[in-house]
Amino acid sequence: MRAYVMISVIIPIFNVETFLEQCLDSVIAQDFDDFEVIGVDDCSTDGSVEVFKKYLKDKRFQLIRHYENLGLPSARNSGLFRANGEFVCFLDSDDWIAPHMFSELYSLINYSGAHIAIGGVVKYEELTGKVIAPENHRRVMRNPFLFKTIFERPELFYSVTSWGKLISMRFLKETGLFFKATPRRFEDMLTYKWYLSGAKVSTSSQVMYFYRQRAPGNSGPSIMQSKELSVFADKFLAYGDIFRFTLNSGFFGTDYDPLNSKFAMFNLPRALNRLLKELFAENSTKNLTNSQKDEFLSVITSLKELFCLFPEDYVAGLSKEAQECHSLVVSESIPVAFRNLINLKY
């Protein structure tokens, strides 16, 4: 382990045996060599650890192992607590990066003095073999800028991933804005907190990060493609965390509210309509097993936590169906709300 490096690369690992070698090879291929790689195995059950161990002969690589599955946010935090770099780069283990990513982003951040440098992103669709630039990332790549805040360049709302960036470790420590252990998904909403806490950002139009959208059945769906009930619970928790942050920081209802403003990538009222419709669709709550009922109770608990944050005038602006759901959840105990919601026609 090196005492000091310029960049710490943190790679959470969970059952990615099929993809990990491509990911790690892309790091080895960098034209910038002042970095360390911290792999964090989150209790993989496939051959991922064996793949990573082959790279430990390179002294820049080290492996942390969790002995229970703690989730992606905790894996990233484990890497952060071990990191010795002045800057940190998060890399998902089924993705890969261009050989110039570290050198370009380091030059950008060193020249401009920014807290965060962002490179261009494209998505690789494994099912079709197509490589495309998603619209949200194109908005940020289109007109590069130096040393700006989100208040000057609100298109930053569309760059909501923590990967594809070089981030000042000093900024993270000074703000204390690390990942929370829960929810275990949608952790990238933390970037909103970075931006709204005044992060100075520089961007590049050069493509540097290749995000893989997995084909169905190839080592299972990624965590973001899953439709398990726990996904709903985590999404409600993630929305609640950002909603609470905007309330406490004074950004709620302003142009810089990431869930409600005209600049926002997400619109919470619309997202709620879609999620509640999926959750309480006809027959979706019929004939549940005991295990599924427990999961549903967890979802409703997360939903109640979110709903209880809503001011009265905000509730009044929701759809009629969402208002009915809000009333049922907030005014009753979780078990009673569950029984009432089963009969809700959404």
C-alpha positions in Angstrom: 0.0 0.0 0.0 1.4 3.4 -1.0 1.6 6.2 1.5 0.5 8.9 -1.1 -0.8 8.8 -4.6 -2.5 11.3 -6.9 -5.6 9.2 -7.7 -7.4 6.5 -5.8 -9.5 4.3 -8.0 -12.3 2.6 -6.1 -13.9 -0.5 -7.7 -16.7 -2.2 -5.8 -16.9 -5.9 -6.8 -19.9 -8.2 -6.6 -20.4 -11.2 -9.0 -18.8 -9.6 -12.0 -16.4 -12.4 -13.0 -17.5 -12.0 -16.7 -16.7 -8.3 -16.9 -14.0 -7.6 -14.3 -10.9 -8.3 -16.5 -12.0 -5.7 -19.1 -12.5 -3.2 -16.4 -9.1 -3.7 -14.7 -7.3 -3.9 -18.0 -8.7 -0.5 -18.9 -7.1 0.9 -15.7 -3.8 -0.8 -16.4 -3.8 0.8 -19.9 -3.9 4.4 -18.5 -1.3 6.8 -19.8 -1.1 8.3 -16.2 0.5 6.0 -13.7 0.3 7.8 -10.3 -2.7 5.9 -9.0 -3.8 3.1 -6.7 -6.6 0.7 -7.3 -8.7 -0.4 -4.4 -11.0 -3.3 -5.2 -13.7 -3.9 -2.6 -15.3 -7.4 -2.8 -18.8 -7.3 -1.4 -19.0 -11.0 -0.7 -19.0 -12.3 -4.3 -20.1 -15.9 -4.8 -18.5 -16.3 -8.3 -14.9 -16.1 -9.4 -14.6 -12.3 -9.2 -12.0 -12.4 -6.3 -9.8 -14.8 -8.2 -9.9 -12.5 -11.2 -8.9 -9.5 -9.1 -6.1 -11.4 -7.3 -4.3 -11.9 -10.6 -3.7 -8.1 -10.6 -2.2 -7.9 -7.1 1.2 -8.5 -8.5 1.0 -4.9 -9.5 1.8 -3.1 -6.2 -0.7 -0.3 -7.1 -3.6 -2.8 -6.6 -5.1 -3.9 -3.2 -8.1 -5.9 -2.3 -10.6 -5.3 0.6 -13.0 -8.1 1.4 -16.4 -7.8 3.1 -17.6 -10.9 4.8 -21.2 -10.0 4.4 -22.9 -8.3 1.5 -23.2 -4.6 2.6 -24.2 -3.1 -0.8 -22.5 -0.7 -3.2 -22.6 2.5 -1.0 -20.8 0.7 1.8 -18.3 -0.8 -0.6 -17.5 2.6 -2.0 -17.1 4.0 1.6 -14.7 1.1 2.5 -12.6 2.1 -0.5 -12.7 5.8 0.5 -11.6 5.0 4.1 -8.6 3.1 2.7 -7.7 5.7 0.0 -4.5 7.6 0.0 -5.1 9.7 -3.1 -5.5 13.4 -3.4 -8.4 12.7 -5.8 -10.8 9.7 -6.1 -12.3 8.0 -9.1 -15.2 5.6 -8.8 -15.4 2.9 -11.4 -18.1 0.3 -11.6 -16.7 -3.2 -12.1 -18.8 -4.0 -15.2 -17.7 -0.7 -17.0 -14.4 0.4 -18.5 -12.6 3.6 -19.2 -10.6 5.2 -22.0 -6.7 5.2 -21.7 -6.6 9.0 -21.3 -9.2 9.3 -18.6 -7.0 9.9 -15.6 -4.5 12.2 -17.4 -7.2 14.3 -19.0 -9.3 14.7 -15.9 -6.3 15.3 -13.7 -5.0 18.0 -16.2 -8.5 19.6 -16.2 -8.8 19.7 -12.4 -5.2 20.8 -11.9 -5.5 23.6 -14.4 -8.9 24.9 -13.3 -8.7 24.3 -9.5 -12.1 22.6 -9.6 -13.3 20.1 -6.9 -14.8 17.8 -9.6 -13.8 17.1 -13.2 -16.3 15.2 -15.4 -15.5 13.3 -18.6 -17.8 12.3 -21.4 -19.9 9.1 -21.0 -21.3 6.6 -23.5 -23.5 3.6 -22.9 -22.7 0.2 -24.3 -25.9 -1.8 -24.9 -24.8 -5.4 -24.5 -28.0 -6.8 -26.1 -27.6 -4.8 -29.3 -23.9 -4.0 -29.4 -24.7 -0.3 -29.9 -22.7 2.4 -28.2 -24.7 5.6 -27.6 -24.3 8.8 -25.7 -27.4 9.1 -23.4 -29.2 12.4 -23.7 -28.5 13.4 -20.1 -24.8 13.0 -20.5 -24.9 14.7 -23.9 -26.3 17.8 -22.2 -23.2 18.0 -20.1 -20.7 17.1 -22.8 -22.1 19.5 -25.4 -20.6 22.7 -24.0 -17.6 22.1 -21.8 -16.8 24.6 -19.1 -14.3 25.3 -16.3 -14.7 26.1 -12.6 -18.4 26.6 -12.5 -21.1 25.7 -9.9 -24.5 24.2 -10.6 -25.9 27.7 -10.0 -24.1 28.8 -13.1 -24.5 25.6 -15.1 -27.7 23.9 -14.1 -27.2 21.2 -16.7 -25.0 19.5 -14.1 -28.3 18.1 -12.8 -28.0 15.7 -15.7 -24.7 14.3 -14.5 -26.0 12.4 -11.5 -23.6 9.5 -11.5 -20.6 9.4 -9.1 -18.6 7.4 -11.7 -17.1 9.1 -14.7 -15.6 11.9 -12.5 -12.4 12.8 -10.7 -13.3 14.2 -7.2 -11.2 16.1 -4.7 -10.8 14.0 -1.5 -10.3 17.2 0.4 -13.7 18.4 -0.8 -15.3 15.1 0.4 -13.7 15.4 3.8 -14.5 19.1 4.3 -18.2 18.6 3.4 -18.5 15.2 5.0 -20.6 14.1 2.1 -19.9 10.4 1.8 -22.2 7.6 0.9 -24.9 6.3 3.3 -25.2 2.6 4.0 -28.9 2.8 3.1 -30.5 2.8 0.7 -28.3 0.2 -1.0 -29.3 1.5 -4.5 -29.6 5.0 -6.1 -26.5 6.1 -4.1 -25.5 8.4 -7.0 -28.0 10.9 -5.9 -25.2 12.0 -3.5 -23.9 14.0 -6.4 -26.8 16.5 -6.0 -25.5 17.2 -2.5 -22.0 17.8 -3.8 -23.2 20.2 -6.4 -25.6 22.1 -4.0 -22.8 22.3 -1.4 -20.9 24.6 -3.8 -18.6 22.2 -5.7 -16.7 23.9 -8.5 -16.8 21.7 -11.6 -14.9 21.5 -14.9 -16.1 19.3 -17.8 -14.8 17.7 -20.9 -16.5 16.7 -24.1 -14.1 13.8 -24.6 -15.5 10.3 -24.1 -13.8 8.7 -21.2 -16.2 6.4 -19.5 -18.0 3.4 -21.0 -21.1 2.4 -19.1 -22.4 -1.2 -19.7 -26.1 -1.9 -19.9 -26.1 -5.6 -19.4 -28.1 -8.0 -21.5 -30.8 -10.0 -19.7 -29.3 -13.2 -18.3 -25.7 -12.2 -18.6 -24.5 -12.7 -15.0 -28.0 -11.5 -14.0 -29.3 -8.0 -14.3 -27.4 -5.1 -12.9 -28.7 -3.7 -9.7 -30.4 -0.8 -11.6 -32.2 -3.2 -13.9 -33.9 -5.2 -11.2 -37.6 -4.9 -10.5 -37.6 -6.5 -7.0 -39.9 -4.9 -4.4 -36.7 -3.8 -2.5 -35.9 -1.5 -5.5 -39.1 0.5 -4.7 -38.2 0.7 -1.0 -34.7 2.0 -1.9 -36.0 4.5 -4.4 -38.4 6.0 -1.9 -35.6 6.2 0.7 -33.3 7.9 -1.8 -35.9 10.4 -2.8 -36.5 11.0 0.9 -32.8 11.6 1.6 -32.6 14.3 -1.1 -36.0 15.8 -0.2 -34.8 16.2 3.4 -31.5 17.7 2.2 -33.3 20.3 0.1 -35.6 21.2 3.0 -32.7 21.6 5.4 -30.4 23.5 3.0 -33.1 25.9 1.8 -33.2 24.6 -1.8 -36.7 23.1 -1.6 -39.0 24.6 -4.2 -36.2 26.7 -5.8 -34.8 26.5 -9.3 -32.1 24.3 -7.8 -34.3 21.7 -6.2 -33.1 18.5 -7.9 -36.5 16.8 -7.6 -38.9 19.5 -8.4 -37.3 22.4 -10.4 -37.5 23.1 -14.2 -33.8 22.1 -14.4 -34.2 18.8 -12.7 -33.5 15.5 -14.4 -36.2 13.9 -12.2 -39.6 15.3 -11.3 -40.8 13.7 -8.1 -44.6 14.1 -8.5 -44.4 12.4 -12.0 -42.0 9.8 -10.7 -44.4 9.0 -7.8 -47.3 8.5 -10.2 -45.3 6.0 -12.2 -43.8 4.2 -9.2 -47.1 3.9 -7.4 -48.9 2.7 -10.5 -46.3 0.0 -10.9 -46.4 -0.9 -7.2 -50.2 -1.1 -6.9 -51.1 -2.2 -10.4 -54.0 -4.5 -10.7 -53.2 -7.9 -9.3 -49.7 -6.9 -8.2 -50.6 -7.1 -4.6 -52.9 -10.2 -4.8 -51.9 -13.7 -3.5 -48.7 -12.5 -1.9 -46.5 -14.9 0.0 -45.6 -14.1 3.6 -42.1 -13.1 2.4 -43.6 -10.8 -0.2 -45.9 -9.3 2.4 -42.9 -8.5 4.6 -41.1 -6.9 1.6 -44.3 -4.9 0.9 -44.4 -3.7 4.5 -40.8 -2.5 4.1 -41.8 -0.6 0.9 -44.6 1.1 2.7 -42.4 2.0 5.6 -40.0 3.7 3.2 -42.9 5.4 1.4 -44.3 6.7 4.7 -40.9 8.2 5.6 -40.9 10.1 2.3 -44.5 11.2 2.5 -44.1 12.5 6.1 -41.5 15.0 4.7 -44.1 16.6 2.3 -45.4 20.1 3.3 -49.2 20.4 3.0 -49.1 22.6 0.0 -46.8 20.1 -1.8 -49.3 17.3 -1.2 -52.0 19.5 -2.6 -50.0 19.7 -5.9 -49.9 15.9 -6.3 -52.2 13.9 -8.5 -55.5 12.8 -7.0 -54.3 9.2 -6.8 -51.0 10.2 -5.1 -52.9 12.3 -2.6 -55.2 9.4 -1.7 -52.1 7.1 -1.3 -50.5 9.8 0.9 -53.5 10.0 3.1 -53.7 6.2 3.5 -50.1 5.9 4.4 -49.5 8.9 6.6 -52.6 8.6 8.7 -52.4 4.9 9.5 -50.1 2.3 11.0 -48.0 0.4 8.4 -50.1 -2.8 8.7 -53.3 -0.9 8.3 -52.0 1.2 5.4 -50.9 -2.1 3.8 -54.4 -3.6 4.0 -55.9 -0.4 2.6 -53.4 0.0 -0.2 -54.0 -3.5 -1.4 -57.5 -2.4 -2.5 -56.3 0.8 -4.0 -57.1 1.1 -7.7 -54.2 3.2 -9.0 
